[in-house]
C-alpha cells in the first residue's frame, strides 16, 4: 500500500513538472495554471492523506497535521457550531496561485515528512519527485523572465 501511495505522488508531481517542458526548441515554456497544478496534485493528496491516516503507530502530531491538511484539501462538512469549509480540491476551477502553492506545501511539507518518518525508502522516492518539481518550476520561472533559452 505504501508503494501505491508513492507511485501516485511521484506520478502526479512528475507529470505536472514534465508538462511544463517545451515541445519544440523555439517554443517558450508554458506556465501551469493553478487549475492545472490542482488537477495534478489533488488526486494524489486525496488518496495519500487518508491512506497515511490509516497507518497505526504514527505520532499523534502526525495525525493532527494530516487532519489539518485533509480539511484544506477536501473541506469540512458543516456542523451545528461551524459552517462548511470547501476544500481546495473541491474548487479546482477557481484556484489561485496562492492556493496551488498551499497544495504543494501540503504535499511536500506535511505529507512527505510523515512518510519519511515511517518509511525512508518511500520518502527518498518522493524527494526525487520534489526535486523534479522544483527544477521544472525554476526552469519555468527563468523562461518567463527571459533568463532561460531553450536548447537547440
C-alpha angles and dihedrals in degrees: 000000000000091000090052088056091050092048092051094049096042092048094047096047096039093049090049091052094045093051089068093064118108118252095215131026093251098042114101120238110266117227116236113239119231087251091056091049090050091049089054099042105034099068091052094047093044090056099035103049096055090043092054091044087058092058110106120224104033117138113270090244089061092055090048092051091048091050091053090047091048091056091051092047102039105015133231130273116239117260132191090269104031133048122235116274117210114224120232091242090055092058101041093145091063101041117137127209088260091054092050090050090050090054091051090049091052090051097048105024101038108024100034097055091050091050089045092056093050101037120015094187092054090046090054090056091050091048089056088055089049091052091050091050092046092050092047091049091050092050090047093050092047092050091050089051091047092243096116124061118195118250116259 
